[in-house]
Amino acid sequence: MTRIAQIIVAAGKGARLGSTIPKQYLKLAGKRLIEHTISSMNSTNLIDETIIVVAKEDKFISDIISDHKDIRIVTGGETRAQSSLAGLHSLSKNPPDIVLIHDAARPFVTKSTLVDIISNLKENTAVAPALPVVNSLKTIDGIKIDRKSLFRIQTPQGFNYNEITEAYNNLSENITPDDDIEVAKLSGINIYYSEGDPNNFKVTYPKDFERAKKMISLDNYIATGNGFDVHRLTSGDKVWLCGVPIKCEFSLIGHSDADVALHALTDAILGTIALGDIGDHFPPSDPKWLNASSKEFLLFAVSELEKRGGTLQHLDLTIICENPKIKPYRQSMREKLSELCNLPIKKISVKATTTEKLGFTGRSEGIAAQATATVKLPE
């Protein structure tokens, strides 16, 4: 039977948060942040041993784990790498098959993320959850950076215990890696990137702590929003739906790229936070939005939701048209929406229907879309 250990690295001081105590010990809803992390990491019931690595001068952890007889405390080093290595060495007398290494300041890792990492370690030596970069990137000099190969790496990062321990033992003292998969890469270990979760963020700055407080609030509530949009068809060579180009003999007419599906989804998300509709924020009378990509509109709505401490829970979209046929592109649409919204694909539904040749969609004069967004918000 596979034996699994987890190392929670909690030796940081959290200087960027501006707190007088390390951020992992700040309180959220009556518990220390690290207590929420421990609870989240133990949600699978698959972990056989837990190590928490703390700073030498730590004054908080002993009280926190007094009721956790299965947790061992290890003193870390001056760097993240030294602390990870200390945790790994502490497991050497009874080494596990698999080890997960996690940041103490990531309290919202989900059971599904953990199970995904552990499952993928059956065929891989190293696994890390990752999220694609969806915003445009530029250097300070204005030079555009291609984001296609860029990802936001999260923890926990999972490894074959012997392989990652050997990689750390061989690490040069002159190298200061950012995380554990960097050590694995330097050792020649291939990394498998599993699907990350936007809610699995690291509490680093004051705004992150405020977001965490809102997310963990006992007063969260579920809100739904609906969106509906229509665009007329004309002759052309493609239509954009859900950010996916579909080659056909017509195009949609609009001030922007006329992606009727993204417009409906944008309105649905805006509806959950009572922030008007797409026309309020991107009026067709403004030349700035002429031929604009509708992805910008959707990203704006998601950003406004997150500013209010909200998190997307589910998206449901129905596209109404005779042509083009949606089914061949449905999976591509779900994947694009997952990328844009930082939402697992299993929480995104894309459907299509016709009106049995009735009305303007039945006569192929236009395409309609209706969407429902479900979100969680703090009171």
ABEGO torsion letter per residue (X at the ends): XBBBBBBBBAABAGAAAGBABBAAABBBGGBBAAAAAAAAAAAAGABABBBBBBBAABAAAAAAAAABAABBBBBBBABAAAAAAAAAAAAAABBBABBBBBBAABAABBAAAAAAAAAAAAABABBBBBBBBABBBBBAAGBBBBAAABBBBBOBBBBBAAAAAAAAAABBAABBBABAAAAAAAAGBBBBBBBBBAABBBBABAAAAAAAAAAABAABBBBBBBBBBBBBBBBBABBBBGGBBBBBABBBBBABAGBAAAAAAAAAAAAAAGAEBAAAABBAABAAABGBBAAAAAAAAAAAAAAAGBBBABBBBBBBBAOBBAAAAAAAAAAAAAAAAGBBAAABBBBBBBAGGBEAAAAGABBBBBBBBBBBBBX
